[in-house]
């Protein structure tokens, strides 16, 4: 994870920490006389860090930022609340002869009531801080009140709770609710209970409160973004340009990948055609052999079927010739694929021929089909019974 420079700006003093992967790598403090000095002091602090830094976040202490909780909030739509606070800033906040940078968001109190959490800071100070980041080559990600982020670096905090943070000649009462900080008040006091900071801050001892806001801003983004409108617009434009550039690069890479794929497929197709052309004689010979093999396989199948049918007919004819008497002669034998056998012929007695067929092995339930008629077989006396017998032929074991 890349390091982040967290800076807390109080009245005439700045505290800075460099945080990487949740650990404080460096800390420093610098004083400034007025707003004009803030630019140079911030740039100097960034240079003294000793590590390459590209990202910065700034937390504004209670002495330099004005915070207000407005209950009940205006009934304006959520999108119009920020514009409403900007227009009402002269009435809600002290200007002290300078323009104000404002922001607002809707919050919920522990009692479930909606309140408008608003903040304002002198524009010259914000411009000096942004200019200092530019001179130091830093990307300023956010500027917000320290009260928004301090509860996130306290051990054992629960919702709701009251956090008392000591300052030079007063203490700040931060009230934290279900959605975050919803009220901050400065109270004149000289003694406060020690704050249970997280272990990374607790190792600073008595100076932990001075670096708490700088560390907290690196761990959590504030709800109130106190940046000038022009700076936000420029940042949005840069983000859009960066997104457009990345999208263009992604599309270009996709097109290149598709083109490379098409070229590879074309080269593979040409190489395959070349190999086919070089081996055309062997391929034609193989195809001819395959056709001959198919023809031979079909011929073998026909021969096999013929052998199967012959193996069934020859034993049957042999049994019929041994079983039927010499006075019986057959004129038609028909065997179907389902094993149905039909015999037609002449005999002195059709019933006698039927009885003889019952003794033939493999013939089941022979029956006479149609009537039995007496005819002259070929015009030769005596007259014989003309019969038609149907039966079932089963395979022999």
Secondary structure, DSSP 8 states (H G I E B T S, - for coil): ---EEEEEEETTEEEEEEEETTEEEEEEEEE-SSHHHHHHHHHHHHHHT-S---EEEEEE-TTTEEEEEESS--SS-HHHHHHHHHHHHHHHS--TTS-EEEEEEEEE-TTS-EEEEEEEEEHHHHHHHHHHHHHTT-EEEEEEEGGGTGGGGBTT--SSEEEEEE-SSSEEEEEEETTEEEEEEEE--S------B-HHHHTTGGGHHHHHHHHHHHHS--SS----HHHHHHHHHHHHHHHHHHHHHHHHHHHHHHHHHHHHHHHHHHHHHHHHHHTHHHHHHHHHHHHHHHHHHHHHHHHHHHHHHHHHHHHHHHHHHHHS-TT-EEEEEEE-TTSEEEEEEEES-HHHHHHHHTTSTTEEEEEE-S--EEEEETTEEEEEEEEEEEEEE----
